Structure formats: structure tokens, C-alpha cells
Amino acid sequence: MFQSAASHRRLHTCPPTCKQCCSSNGSSEPRASSSDSSYQKRAFQVSTFIGSRRSAGTMTDLESPKNGKHLEQVHHNNNEITESEPLTWRFWRKQRYIVVLLAFFGFFNVYSLRVNLSVAIVAMTENRTVFDADGNVTYQQDFPWDSKQKGLILSSFFYGYILTQFLGGYIGTKIGGNIVFGTGIGSTAILTLLTPLAASHSLEMFLAVRIIEGFFEGVTFPGIHAVWARWSPPLERSRMASIAFAGNYAGTVVAMPCSGFLATKYGWESVFYVFGTIGVIWYITWLTFVRAGPEQDRFCSKEECEYIQKTIGYVGTKHIKHPWRAIFRSMPFYAIMASHFSENWGFYTLLTQLPSFLRDTLNFDLGKTGILSAVPYLAMGILLAVSGYLADWLQVKGIWTTTQVRRNFNCGAFLAQTVFMMLTAYLLDPTWSVVSLTIAVGLGAFAWSGFAVNHLDIAPQHASVLMGIGNTFATIPGIVSPLLTGYVVTNQTSDEWRIIFFISAGIYLVGCVIYWFYCSGDLQEWAKTPEQKAQEAEEKAQLQLTQTAGFVNSGAELKD
């Protein structure tokens, strides 16, 4: 092994009796013959280069146990970068997990502000019994909307939501994901507070407010990816993102029954006032405690900041130029889009049609068992934390590579969801159908630990933009699936509902196949920064130097 400039002499040693190249005084020190001078110069360059690399704290290929006397590869191994205080159950001592906690409550607001209308609209359009002074009974509605108008109101959110996915990702890379994510939710919360006033004004005003709410909420998922790109170490990405995304389903589970209680006890207006106020409080808290990156956060310790930046390879704030042509020619990116579309198709189908399915085919009285429709999402929220931790553990232990974790988690979940969707269609049993649906939705948590964080693997700097483009495509099921169900399920028969579940199962299967063959957990060539490319070039140059030294050494030994 070469440890100093002088150590190049070990490459060529002579026996004590050699007179050809040793000094006349009997010394065993070799002389540099004319034929060896170029070799010794080359060896000196190699040893000097390696010594400088080691003095800088960089490992070399010369000491690799796999290569014997040859070198160790020059790159940062995330498993070898550690903190003096490791991560424990006392998560609040790490600022990045404070960010995760606040992101969890942010997504709680995202979905509670989205689904509260589905409950409140029942109270807004129900017939109320009214007794006049003479004891006569009349029935009144606050809003006499028919089924088509109600359907338009419920779907209007997605018309705005689909427009700002890409915009949110692009702006997130420019001004910071924390601002985009927080402002998206905060603006939606403020508009929610104005909803009762808009509904009382006119249907058109109500629709406009809902569309604008969707417009602002559309930036949330791309925005949070810009946050993860700066805050999440590679071996913690799955758990950090999964814990935050679990807020979606916690918000659904809590908002549905609470909205019913508020509407019954205090009137439908209270639904919007309570959840809107919670959203505004969260917005103020988020802007107070979260910054775009750890280097800007006064609550983040210097050690934690350095640990995060070393593991993600952060090189400082700079202008990010997105390689659009390479992005749209990337098969791993299309694999993520296909999986996102497939998962959202099944999710939105159940989110919008589960109550109708339980009523039409299983004769459930959802007025008495309303909590039942939230059980699948409760299961998913719990399993998201489990799947995220498991995905990171498999990578830390070296059991699976990042690509294997993403592929096996995503495709395993999709295959299971395909099976349980079909079982739901065939069983039509009040107990087993609900169990099958709960398993189908719950296992989607493992898919979210696959495709949902895969953007950060293949292109961390561009993750928010990739999420914005992908989520635009993945929002289409939210619009198309309810319309398709309306055309297919006209008589509310079991056979019609089977067609809906077969379509969802088929889409899961197609997404599984595409993701299996084209997914990747590796940083893509087009996503590498100039610094990363320069480092790779330096590593290749070093490897060529050491290989040349090895060949010359072998030739010298044969010559001797």
C-alpha cells in the first residue's frame, strides 16, 4: 500500500546480490535505470495523489479488502456517515423530525379540508322539519341542489387541483418548498372560512371558491418534495415521507365523523369554521418553525445540519436548471407516473364510491355505521408508518438495495390490492367484503413507500418538479373514476359493481408490470450535479492511475 512519496521504491526491489541496478557500495536501494524512470515517475504521481486524497479524509481503492492490495472506491457511503447522538424515540431532539411532525399535521389539514364538504353537503341539502305558529309541518332545505349540482360541487375541487401540480413543483425549487407547502394549505384554510358566505351568495360563487381551494391545495404534494430534497437523508426518506403522508388518512378518519357531529350539533357552517381555523393555526406554526433547508433553520444544530448535507450531497443554494428533455425521456420517471396513476385510481374509486357500494350491495345503514367507511383509511395511516420504517431498515441493513425496496414494496402492494379488489367483488358479504376492502386500501401504504418517494432517489434536486408532473397525471382518476362509475352503475346491481372493481384491479396490475420492469432507485445520469460529475471523473482518473501502477509493478516483478 502506498502511504508516502518515498514508498514508490517498494514497487521495485532487488535482491542484495544484484549488481545491475544497485549501488556499488552493496546497498540494496534500487537505482533508477533509464528504462524504469518513466515508471517511477508514474508511481510517484500515484502515491502523491493518494496521499493527498487521504490527507483530505477521502478513502482510496488501494485498501479495499475486496481487491487485496488494490484500492477502495472513492465515494461517500451513507452507512458510514453517523451523528454523535443517534436517532432515538426522542424525535423532538432532531429538527428534521419536527419538520416531519408538522408536515404530518399539514397533510391532516389537506385532507380534512378536502373531505369535510362530502359530509357537510348532506346537512346543507337535507329536508328539515319546520313547525309554524299554527302547528303546521313544512319541510325546508338550505340549498335545494339536485344530484347533478351536488356532483358538480364535489368534483369542482379537482378542476383547480389539477392545474397547479407542475407549478407548485417548479416554484418550490425557486423559493423553497416550505413556503409553497405552507401557503397552499394556509390559503385553502382561509377560503374554507369563507365557504359559508360563498354558499349563501350563490351556487356559482360556491363553485368558484371550491375551484380556487383546489388550485392552492394542488401545490402541496410537489411542495413537500422540495422540502424532503433538502431535509431527508437518503436512508431516512421512506420513514420521513411515510409518516408525513399518514396525515392524509388521519385527516380523513377524523374529519368524516367530526364533520357529522359538528353539522348535527352546531349547524353545517361550523364544519367549515372549525377546520378552517385549525388550518390557519397550523399555517402560522409551520412558517414559524420550518425553513427551506437545515442551514437556514435556527432550531437545527450545526451537527445535524452537516449530517443532513453530507448524506444528501448538498452543495449550497444555487439556480437549478431542469433537464426537460432528459426528464421526459426517463423510463424510471414514467414508471413512477404509472404507479401513481394506478394507486390513485383505486384510492379515489373507493373514496368516492365506498359508501354507495356498501349501501347498494351490502345493505349497510351508513347513518348508524358511518365510522365503517373510515376504517380502511385508518389501516392505511397506521401501515404507512410501518412500511416507511421497514423500507429504511432493509436499506440500512444492506438486505435490499434502494431499487429492490421500491420495486418489491410497490409491486407487492399492487398485486395484493388486485387480489383483494377482486375478492371484494365476488364475496359480497358484509363482513368479508369490508375486511377485503380494508386490506386492499391498507396495503397501499407499502406502495407509497415505493413510488411516492422514488422521485427523491432518481433526481433529488428535481423531485418537486417530477412530483408536480406526475401528480397532474395522477389527478385524472379523481375526475374520471366517479364519472365512469356513474355510467356503469346505473341500476346499483352487484354485477355492475363487479365491473368497477375489475377495472380497478386491472389498472393496479398494469401499474405493477410497468413499475417492475422500469423502476430504479439510483441517481440518474441526467440528474447529477456538476460537482457529482466532477467527483466521478476524479474517481475514474484515480482508478486508472492505480491500475497503471499495478500493471507496471507486475511487469517490473516479471522483469526481475
Backbone torsions as a table, in degrees:
resi	resn	phi	psi	omega
1	MET	NA	140.6	-175.7
2	PHE	-93.1	120.3	-176.7
3	GLN	-119.2	-11.4	-179.8
4	SER	-154.2	171.5	179.4
5	ALA	-65.2	-33.2	-178.2
6	ALA	-73.6	-19.6	-173.9
7	SER	-70.0	-4.3	178.5
8	HIS	-65.1	-19.1	-179.1
9	ARG	-69.3	-18.8	178.2
10	ARG	-71.2	-15.2	-179.1
11	LEU	-69.0	-22.7	-178.7
12	HIS	-142.3	105.9	178.1
13	THR	-122.4	148.1	-177.3
14	CYS	-113.1	155.5	171.6
15	PRO	-66.9	157.6	-176.3
16	PRO	-58.9	-27.1	-176.7
17	THR	-87.1	-2.0	-177.2
18	CYS	-67.7	129.9	-179.7
19	LYS	-112.2	-4.6	-175.2
20	GLN	-75.7	-41.8	-174.4
21	CYS	-125.2	2.1	179.6
22	CYS	-98.0	161.3	-177.2
23	SER	-68.4	158.0	-176.2
24	SER	-71.8	-15.1	-179.9
25	ASN	-83.9	8.3	176.7
26	GLY	87.7	2.0	178.6
27	SER	-66.1	147.3	177.6
28	SER	-88.0	3.2	179.6
29	GLU	-70.8	133.5	-178.3
30	PRO	-76.1	148.1	172.1
31	ARG	-95.6	149.3	178.8
32	ALA	-86.9	101.7	175.6
33	SER	-74.9	165.4	-179.1
34	SER	-62.2	-32.2	180.0
35	SER	-73.4	-21.9	-177.7
36	ASP	-99.5	-8.1	-172.1
37	SER	-62.6	-42.4	179.5
38	SER	-66.5	-37.1	178.1
39	TYR	-63.6	-45.0	-177.8
40	GLN	-66.1	-36.2	176.9
41	LYS	-62.7	-42.7	179.2
42	ARG	-64.6	-42.7	-179.9
43	ALA	-65.1	-37.4	178.1
44	PHE	-63.6	-40.4	177.7
45	GLN	-62.0	-42.5	-180.0
46	VAL	-62.4	-47.4	-176.7
47	SER	-67.0	-37.5	178.2
48	THR	-65.7	-41.9	179.4
49	PHE	-61.7	-45.0	-177.4
50	ILE	-68.8	-37.7	177.5
51	GLY	-62.0	-40.2	178.5
52	SER	-66.5	-37.3	178.4
53	ARG	-65.7	-39.3	-178.5
54	ARG	-71.1	-37.9	178.9
55	SER	-63.4	-25.2	177.0
56	ALA	-85.0	0.2	177.7
57	GLY	87.3	15.7	-177.8
58	THR	-102.0	132.8	179.6
59	MET	-73.0	153.2	178.9
60	THR	-121.2	164.0	-178.5
61	ASP	-74.8	-12.7	-173.6
62	LEU	-69.5	-18.2	-174.5
63	GLU	-112.1	17.6	-178.8
64	SER	-68.9	128.7	176.6
65	PRO	-64.3	-22.2	-179.0
66	LYS	-75.3	-27.7	-174.6
67	ASN	-108.9	12.0	179.4
68	GLY	65.1	-113.3	-177.4
69	LYS	-82.6	-1.5	-179.8
70	HIS	-88.2	-169.4	-162.6
71	LEU	-95.1	162.4	174.7
72	GLU	-96.7	141.2	-174.6
73	GLN	-64.2	144.9	-177.0
74	VAL	-94.4	95.9	172.0
75	HIS	-166.6	159.0	178.5
76	HIS	-77.8	127.4	173.6
77	ASN	-98.4	116.3	-175.5
78	ASN	-61.5	-25.0	178.0
79	ASN	-69.5	-22.4	-177.2
80	GLU	-92.1	-11.4	178.5
81	ILE	-92.4	114.8	-174.9
82	THR	-128.4	164.8	174.0
83	GLU	-101.1	150.3	178.1
84	SER	-64.5	-33.6	174.7
85	GLU	-109.8	102.2	-176.2
86	PRO	-67.1	162.6	179.0
87	LEU	-69.1	128.5	178.7
88	THR	-129.2	-170.5	178.9
89	TRP	-66.6	-16.9	177.2
90	ARG	-83.0	67.7	-172.6
91	PHE	-62.2	-26.2	-175.1
92	TRP	-66.7	-10.1	177.8
93	ARG	-83.1	-6.1	176.0
94	LYS	-115.1	118.1	-175.6
95	GLN	-62.1	-30.0	-179.1
96	ARG	-65.5	-25.8	177.3
97	TYR	-87.4	-17.1	166.1
98	ILE	-67.5	-39.5	175.6
99	VAL	-61.7	-42.6	178.7
100	VAL	-61.6	-45.4	-179.1
101	LEU	-61.1	-45.1	179.8
102	LEU	-69.1	-32.9	175.1
103	ALA	-66.3	-36.5	175.8
104	PHE	-57.5	-48.9	179.2
105	PHE	-70.3	-26.2	173.7
106	GLY	-63.7	-47.7	178.2
107	PHE	-69.2	-27.5	171.7
108	PHE	-57.6	-44.7	178.4
109	ASN	-68.9	-36.8	-180.0
110	VAL	-53.7	-49.3	-175.3
111	TYR	-85.3	-29.8	176.6
112	SER	-67.5	-36.0	176.8
113	LEU	-72.6	-22.0	-178.6
114	ARG	-85.1	-40.8	-171.6
115	VAL	-95.5	-10.2	-176.7
116	ASN	-63.0	-30.0	-180.0
117	LEU	-66.4	-32.9	-178.8
118	SER	-62.0	-26.2	175.6
119	VAL	-91.3	-43.0	-176.7
120	ALA	-64.3	-31.6	-176.5
121	ILE	-66.7	-24.6	175.9
122	VAL	-65.1	-45.6	178.8
123	ALA	-70.0	-31.4	-178.9
124	MET	-69.1	-27.2	-174.5
125	THR	-113.6	1.6	-177.2
126	GLU	-75.3	154.6	175.6
127	ASN	-81.5	124.4	178.0
128	ARG	-104.4	140.1	177.7
129	THR	-82.5	126.3	-177.4
130	VAL	-125.4	130.6	177.4
131	PHE	-106.6	126.4	178.1
132	ASP	-86.4	-176.1	-176.1
133	ALA	-63.8	-26.0	-179.7
134	ASP	-91.0	3.2	179.2
135	GLY	85.4	9.0	177.7
136	ASN	-77.5	145.1	-177.2
137	VAL	-102.1	129.1	175.1
138	THR	-132.8	163.1	179.6
139	TYR	-121.1	133.4	-176.7
140	GLN	-130.5	152.1	173.4
141	GLN	-124.1	141.8	173.9
142	ASP	-69.0	-37.6	-178.6
143	PHE	-138.8	110.4	-177.1
144	PRO	-83.8	57.7	180.0
145	TRP	-82.7	140.9	175.7
146	ASP	-87.3	-178.9	-174.0
147	SER	-64.4	-35.6	179.2
148	LYS	-67.1	-40.5	178.7
149	GLN	-67.1	-39.2	177.8
150	LYS	-65.1	-40.0	177.2
151	GLY	-63.0	-38.5	177.8
152	LEU	-65.0	-40.9	179.5
153	ILE	-63.6	-45.2	-176.9
154	LEU	-68.0	-31.6	-178.9
155	SER	-90.2	-12.8	-175.0
156	SER	-62.1	-29.6	179.1
157	PHE	-54.9	-42.7	-174.6
158	PHE	-72.5	-20.6	177.4
159	TYR	-65.6	-36.1	174.6
160	GLY	-82.1	-34.4	-175.9
161	TYR	-61.7	-38.9	-175.3
162	ILE	-74.6	-15.7	-174.1
163	LEU	-81.3	-24.2	-169.2
164	THR	-113.7	11.6	179.7
165	GLN	-62.5	-55.4	-179.4
166	PHE	-64.0	-41.8	-179.0
167	LEU	-59.5	-41.9	-180.0
168	GLY	-63.4	-41.7	178.4
169	GLY	-65.6	-41.2	-178.1
170	TYR	-67.0	-45.6	-179.6
171	ILE	-67.3	-34.1	-179.6
172	GLY	-58.9	-35.5	178.1
173	THR	-74.7	-18.2	-176.5
174	LYS	-92.0	-47.5	-173.1
175	ILE	-111.8	-6.3	-179.9
176	GLY	111.7	129.7	-179.2
177	GLY	-64.8	-27.8	-179.6
178	ASN	-63.4	-38.8	-179.4
179	ILE	-70.9	-42.7	-178.9
180	VAL	-65.2	-48.7	-179.4
181	PHE	-61.3	-48.2	-177.5
182	GLY	-66.7	-44.7	-178.3
183	THR	-67.1	-35.3	177.3
184	GLY	-58.8	-46.5	-179.3
185	ILE	-74.6	-41.4	-179.9
186	GLY	-61.4	-41.8	178.9
187	SER	-65.4	-40.1	177.4
188	THR	-62.8	-38.6	179.2
189	ALA	-64.6	-41.7	179.3
190	ILE	-64.6	-42.3	177.9
191	LEU	-65.4	-32.3	176.8
192	THR	-63.7	-37.6	177.2
193	LEU	-64.1	-26.8	-179.6
194	LEU	-89.7	-5.2	-175.5
195	THR	-59.1	-46.8	179.3
196	PRO	-57.7	-38.9	179.2
197	LEU	-66.1	-42.0	-179.7
198	ALA	-66.0	-42.4	-179.9
199	ALA	-63.7	-37.9	179.8
200	SER	-70.4	-25.6	-178.9
201	HIS	-73.0	-56.6	-179.4
202	SER	-172.2	161.0	176.7
203	LEU	-63.0	-39.4	-178.9
204	GLU	-63.3	-41.2	177.9
205	MET	-65.5	-39.3	178.5
206	PHE	-62.1	-45.0	178.6
207	LEU	-63.2	-40.2	179.8
208	ALA	-62.2	-42.4	179.1
209	VAL	-63.3	-42.2	179.4
210	ARG	-65.3	-40.1	178.6
211	ILE	-64.7	-41.4	179.3
212	ILE	-67.6	-36.4	174.5
213	GLU	-58.3	-46.4	177.2
214	GLY	-62.2	-36.4	179.1
215	PHE	-59.4	-45.4	-179.7
216	PHE	-75.1	-37.3	-178.0
217	GLU	-73.5	-17.8	179.2
218	GLY	-64.7	-19.3	-177.9
219	VAL	-87.5	-4.6	-169.9
220	THR	-69.1	-49.7	-178.3
221	PHE	-65.7	-46.1	174.3
222	PRO	-61.9	-36.7	-179.6
223	GLY	-63.1	-41.2	-178.5
224	ILE	-69.6	-27.0	175.9
225	HIS	-68.2	-32.3	173.9
226	ALA	-66.6	-32.1	175.7
227	VAL	-68.3	-47.8	-178.9
228	TRP	-62.7	-33.8	-179.1
229	ALA	-60.8	-24.7	-178.9
230	ARG	-105.1	-19.8	-171.3
231	TRP	-112.1	-19.5	-169.5
232	SER	-105.0	115.9	172.0
233	PRO	-60.8	146.0	-175.0
234	PRO	-53.3	-37.9	-177.3
235	LEU	-84.5	5.7	176.1
236	GLU	-124.0	2.9	-174.9
237	ARG	-61.4	-44.6	-175.6
238	SER	-60.4	-49.2	-176.6
239	ARG	-70.0	-39.1	-179.4
240	MET	-63.6	-48.1	-179.4
241	ALA	-67.5	-40.6	-177.3
242	SER	-66.5	-40.5	177.6
243	ILE	-62.4	-42.8	179.5
244	ALA	-65.2	-45.3	-179.2
245	PHE	-65.2	-23.5	177.2
246	ALA	-61.8	-21.5	176.5
247	GLY	-61.7	-28.8	177.1
248	ASN	-56.2	-47.6	-173.1
249	TYR	-82.3	-28.7	172.2
250	ALA	-64.6	-39.9	177.4
251	GLY	-63.7	-39.1	177.9
252	THR	-65.3	-45.4	-177.3
253	VAL	-63.7	-40.5	-177.1
254	VAL	-79.8	-41.0	-173.0
255	ALA	-68.4	-36.9	-175.9
256	MET	-63.0	-54.7	178.9
257	PRO	-70.5	-35.0	-179.6
258	CYS	-67.5	-35.8	177.6
259	SER	-64.5	-40.3	177.1
260	GLY	-62.3	-42.5	179.2
261	PHE	-64.5	-46.6	-178.8
262	LEU	-63.3	-42.5	-178.4
263	ALA	-64.4	-38.1	-179.0
264	THR	-73.9	-40.0	-172.7
265	LYS	-85.1	-41.6	-171.6
266	TYR	-122.5	2.1	-179.2
267	GLY	98.5	154.9	-174.6
268	TRP	-64.3	-26.2	179.4
269	GLU	-61.3	-33.3	-176.6
270	SER	-63.4	-27.8	178.9
271	VAL	-58.4	-46.0	-177.4
272	PHE	-75.7	-35.6	-180.0
273	TYR	-68.4	-42.2	-177.0
274	VAL	-68.5	-51.4	-177.2
275	PHE	-71.5	-31.9	174.9
276	GLY	-64.6	-41.6	179.0
277	THR	-64.8	-42.4	177.5
278	ILE	-59.5	-40.5	179.3
279	GLY	-64.7	-40.0	179.5
280	VAL	-66.7	-41.4	178.1
281	ILE	-61.6	-42.3	178.6
282	TRP	-62.3	-41.8	-177.9
283	TYR	-58.9	-44.7	179.1
284	ILE	-63.7	-42.4	179.7
285	THR	-64.0	-43.1	-179.3
286	TRP	-61.6	-47.0	-179.2
287	LEU	-66.6	-25.5	180.0
288	THR	-75.4	-39.2	-169.2
289	PHE	-107.9	-10.9	-173.2
290	VAL	-121.0	135.0	175.6
291	ARG	-119.6	171.0	-176.0
292	ALA	-61.4	-36.8	-179.5
293	GLY	-145.6	165.1	-176.8
294	PRO	-64.4	-29.7	-178.8
295	GLU	-69.1	-15.7	179.1
296	GLN	-101.3	-4.0	-173.1
297	ASP	-96.6	117.8	-177.9
298	ARG	-70.4	-17.8	179.4
299	PHE	-88.4	-8.0	-177.9
300	CYS	-91.8	126.4	-179.5
301	SER	-67.5	158.5	179.8
302	LYS	-62.8	-39.6	-179.2
303	GLU	-64.7	-44.4	179.7
304	GLU	-65.5	-39.6	178.8
305	CYS	-61.2	-45.8	179.7
306	GLU	-65.1	-38.7	178.9
307	TYR	-62.0	-46.6	-179.5
308	ILE	-62.7	-46.0	-175.4
309	GLN	-68.9	-34.7	177.8
310	LYS	-68.2	-41.0	-176.5
311	THR	-72.0	-32.5	-179.8
312	ILE	-93.3	-7.6	179.6
313	GLY	73.4	34.7	-177.9
314	TYR	-72.2	131.7	-176.1
315	VAL	-117.0	12.3	177.2
316	GLY	110.9	161.1	-179.9
317	THR	-71.7	128.5	-180.0
318	LYS	-156.0	170.2	177.8
319	HIS	-71.8	128.4	-179.3
320	ILE	-102.2	122.5	177.4
321	LYS	-102.7	120.7	-176.0
322	HIS	-85.9	127.1	179.3
323	PRO	-81.9	81.7	-170.0
324	TRP	-59.1	-42.5	-177.8
325	ARG	-63.4	-43.9	179.2
326	ALA	-66.0	-37.2	179.2
327	ILE	-60.2	-48.0	-176.0
328	PHE	-79.9	0.7	172.5
329	ARG	-110.1	7.4	-175.9
330	SER	-90.0	116.0	178.9
331	MET	-67.8	-38.4	175.2
332	PRO	-58.3	-35.0	177.6
333	PHE	-67.2	-42.5	177.3
334	TYR	-65.3	-32.5	176.2
335	ALA	-63.7	-41.1	177.2
336	ILE	-63.6	-44.1	-179.9
337	MET	-60.9	-42.9	-179.4
338	ALA	-63.3	-41.9	179.1
339	SER	-66.8	-41.2	179.6
340	HIS	-62.3	-43.9	177.3
341	PHE	-60.3	-46.0	-177.7
342	SER	-63.2	-45.8	-179.3
343	GLU	-64.3	-41.7	-179.6
344	ASN	-68.5	-31.3	178.3
345	TRP	-61.3	-50.3	178.8
346	GLY	-64.1	-39.7	-177.2
347	PHE	-66.3	-48.4	-178.2
348	TYR	-70.1	-31.0	175.9
349	THR	-60.8	-46.5	-179.4
350	LEU	-74.0	-37.1	-178.4
351	LEU	-61.5	-38.5	-176.6
352	THR	-93.4	-24.8	-171.8
353	GLN	-113.6	-8.9	-177.5
354	LEU	-58.8	-46.5	178.4
355	PRO	-58.6	-41.6	179.7
356	SER	-66.1	-41.0	179.2
357	PHE	-62.2	-45.3	-179.9
358	LEU	-63.8	-35.2	-179.9
359	ARG	-75.6	-43.8	-173.0
360	ASP	-73.3	-41.6	-171.8
361	THR	-105.7	-26.9	-177.3
362	LEU	-110.5	-1.5	176.0
363	ASN	58.6	39.3	177.0
364	PHE	-79.8	141.2	172.1
365	ASP	-94.4	94.2	-174.5
366	LEU	-68.7	-14.4	175.1
367	GLY	-67.0	-31.9	-179.8
368	LYS	-95.5	-24.5	-176.2
369	THR	-124.3	41.2	-177.8
370	GLY	-59.9	-31.4	-179.2
371	ILE	-63.5	-21.4	-177.3
372	LEU	-61.5	-37.1	-178.3
373	SER	-68.7	-16.0	179.6
374	ALA	-94.0	-11.2	-176.3
375	VAL	-59.9	-46.5	179.2
376	PRO	-57.8	-35.4	-178.1
377	TYR	-78.3	-27.7	172.4
378	LEU	-64.8	-43.0	177.7
379	ALA	-61.0	-41.9	-179.2
380	MET	-66.7	-40.3	179.3
381	GLY	-61.8	-40.2	178.5
382	ILE	-68.3	-45.5	-176.6
383	LEU	-70.9	-21.2	177.0
384	LEU	-62.1	-43.6	178.2
385	ALA	-64.3	-39.6	-180.0
386	VAL	-66.3	-47.3	-177.1
387	SER	-65.2	-38.5	179.3
388	GLY	-64.6	-44.3	178.3
389	TYR	-64.5	-42.8	-179.1
390	LEU	-64.1	-40.7	179.4
391	ALA	-61.5	-44.2	178.6
392	ASP	-67.5	-39.1	-178.9
393	TRP	-62.3	-41.5	179.5
394	LEU	-63.7	-33.4	177.9
395	GLN	-76.7	-41.8	-179.0
396	VAL	-62.5	-40.9	-179.4
397	LYS	-78.0	-7.6	179.3
398	GLY	74.9	17.7	-179.3
399	ILE	-73.2	-44.8	176.6
400	TRP	-127.0	150.6	170.5
401	THR	-77.1	170.9	178.2
402	THR	-60.3	-42.0	178.5
403	THR	-61.3	-42.4	179.8
404	GLN	-65.7	-39.7	178.6
405	VAL	-62.4	-49.3	-178.7
406	ARG	-61.9	-46.7	-177.2
407	ARG	-65.2	-49.0	-174.7
408	ASN	-69.9	-39.0	178.6
409	PHE	-65.9	-48.4	-174.9
410	ASN	-66.7	-52.3	-175.1
411	CYS	-71.8	-34.9	175.2
412	GLY	-61.3	-42.1	178.5
413	ALA	-65.4	-43.0	-178.9
414	PHE	-63.9	-41.3	178.4
415	LEU	-63.3	-43.2	178.6
416	ALA	-64.6	-40.1	179.0
417	GLN	-66.0	-36.2	176.1
418	THR	-60.1	-46.1	-178.2
419	VAL	-64.2	-47.2	-174.3
420	PHE	-75.9	-25.1	171.5
421	MET	-64.4	-42.5	179.4
422	MET	-69.9	-35.8	176.4
423	LEU	-63.2	-40.5	178.5
424	THR	-59.0	-41.5	-178.3
425	ALA	-67.5	-32.2	-174.9
426	TYR	-92.8	-33.5	-174.9
427	LEU	-69.0	-52.3	-179.7
428	LEU	50.8	41.7	176.5
429	ASP	-112.3	134.1	-176.1
430	PRO	-53.1	-36.9	-178.4
431	THR	-83.4	-53.8	-172.3
432	TRP	-73.2	-27.5	175.7
433	SER	-67.8	-40.9	178.0
434	VAL	-66.6	-40.6	177.4
435	VAL	-61.4	-44.7	-179.7
436	SER	-63.4	-42.4	178.7
437	LEU	-65.0	-39.4	179.3
438	THR	-63.4	-42.8	178.3
439	ILE	-66.3	-42.3	-179.3
440	ALA	-61.2	-46.4	179.8
441	VAL	-71.2	-42.8	-177.9
442	GLY	-60.6	-41.1	-178.7
443	LEU	-69.4	-14.0	173.6
444	GLY	-60.2	-19.1	176.8
445	ALA	-59.2	-38.2	180.0
446	PHE	-70.0	-32.4	175.4
447	ALA	-65.7	-37.0	179.1
448	TRP	-67.5	-26.1	173.3
449	SER	-80.6	-1.4	175.7
450	GLY	-100.8	-82.4	-172.8
451	PHE	-72.0	-32.4	-169.6
452	ALA	-67.6	-26.3	178.1
453	VAL	-108.4	2.0	-177.0
454	ASN	-66.3	-26.6	177.0
455	HIS	-58.2	-37.4	-177.8
456	LEU	-72.1	-23.0	177.7
457	ASP	-75.9	-47.7	-171.2
458	ILE	-84.0	-25.2	-178.0
459	ALA	-161.4	75.7	-174.7
460	PRO	-58.8	-36.9	-179.5
461	GLN	-67.5	-27.9	-175.3
462	HIS	-108.0	12.4	-171.9
463	ALA	-60.0	-39.7	-177.1
464	SER	-67.3	-36.8	178.0
465	VAL	-68.7	-43.1	178.3
466	LEU	-61.3	-41.6	178.3
467	MET	-65.0	-38.6	179.1
468	GLY	-63.2	-44.9	178.7
469	ILE	-65.0	-46.9	-177.9
470	GLY	-64.7	-39.9	-178.2
471	ASN	-73.3	-23.5	172.2
472	THR	-61.8	-49.0	178.0
473	PHE	-64.4	-38.0	-177.0
474	ALA	-77.1	-8.6	176.5
475	THR	-82.4	-19.1	-179.4
476	ILE	-54.9	-41.8	177.5
477	PRO	-57.5	-31.3	178.6
478	GLY	-64.4	-24.4	178.5
479	ILE	-95.4	-43.2	-172.8
480	VAL	-79.2	-41.4	-174.6
481	SER	-58.1	-48.4	177.3
482	PRO	-62.2	-37.6	179.2
483	LEU	-65.5	-42.6	179.0
484	LEU	-63.1	-41.5	178.0
485	THR	-61.8	-39.8	178.4
486	GLY	-62.6	-34.7	178.5
487	TYR	-76.5	-34.7	-176.3
488	VAL	-81.7	-48.2	-175.8
489	VAL	-89.8	83.6	-179.8
490	THR	-98.4	-29.3	-178.6
491	ASN	-112.0	5.1	178.1
492	GLN	56.7	39.9	179.1
493	THR	-95.4	163.1	179.7
494	SER	-63.5	-38.5	-178.9
495	ASP	-64.5	-37.1	178.6
496	GLU	-67.3	-40.7	178.7
497	TRP	-68.2	-31.0	176.4
498	ARG	-61.1	-38.5	178.9
499	ILE	-60.8	-41.2	179.6
500	ILE	-62.1	-44.5	-179.4
501	PHE	-71.3	-33.6	176.8
502	PHE	-65.0	-40.4	178.0
503	ILE	-61.8	-45.4	179.1
504	SER	-62.6	-43.1	179.4
505	ALA	-62.5	-41.7	179.2
506	GLY	-63.3	-40.0	179.4
507	ILE	-67.6	-38.4	174.0
508	TYR	-58.0	-43.9	-176.9
509	LEU	-66.0	-41.7	178.3
510	VAL	-63.5	-43.8	177.5
511	GLY	-61.1	-37.5	178.8
512	CYS	-62.4	-47.6	-177.3
513	VAL	-63.8	-46.0	-178.7
514	ILE	-62.6	-44.7	-177.5
515	TYR	-67.4	-36.7	-177.8
516	TRP	-61.2	-42.5	-173.7
517	PHE	-85.8	-23.7	-171.1
518	TYR	-120.8	-2.5	-177.1
519	CYS	-73.5	160.5	176.8
520	SER	-153.1	145.7	175.0
521	GLY	-109.4	10.0	-177.0
522	ASP	-97.2	149.7	174.7
523	LEU	-62.9	125.9	-176.6
524	GLN	-78.3	150.9	-177.0
525	GLU	-58.7	-40.0	-178.2
526	TRP	-72.3	-12.2	-178.0
527	ALA	-99.1	-0.6	-177.8
528	LYS	-77.2	140.9	178.7
529	THR	-78.6	161.1	175.8
530	PRO	-56.0	-35.7	178.6
531	GLU	-65.1	-41.8	178.8
532	GLN	-65.7	-39.9	178.2
533	LYS	-66.3	-39.0	178.4
534	ALA	-64.9	-40.0	178.7
535	GLN	-64.7	-41.1	178.1
536	GLU	-63.5	-40.9	178.3
537	ALA	-62.8	-39.2	178.2
538	GLU	-65.3	-40.3	178.5
539	GLU	-63.9	-40.9	179.0
540	LYS	-65.4	-40.2	178.7
541	ALA	-62.8	-41.0	178.6
542	GLN	-63.2	-43.6	-179.5
543	LEU	-62.6	-40.7	178.0
544	GLN	-63.7	-40.1	177.6
545	LEU	-60.9	-46.8	-177.1
546	THR	-68.9	-35.7	177.4
547	GLN	-66.6	-40.6	177.6
548	THR	-61.1	-42.5	178.0
549	ALA	-62.4	-39.5	179.7
550	GLY	-65.6	-41.2	178.9
551	PHE	-65.4	-43.3	-179.8
552	VAL	-64.6	-38.8	178.6
553	ASN	-61.1	-45.4	179.1
554	SER	-62.4	-41.9	178.8
555	GLY	-64.4	-38.8	178.5
556	ALA	-64.5	-40.7	178.6
557	GLU	-63.7	-41.6	178.0
558	LEU	-64.2	-40.0	178.9
559	LYS	-61.1	-43.3	178.4
560	ASP	-64.0	NA	NA
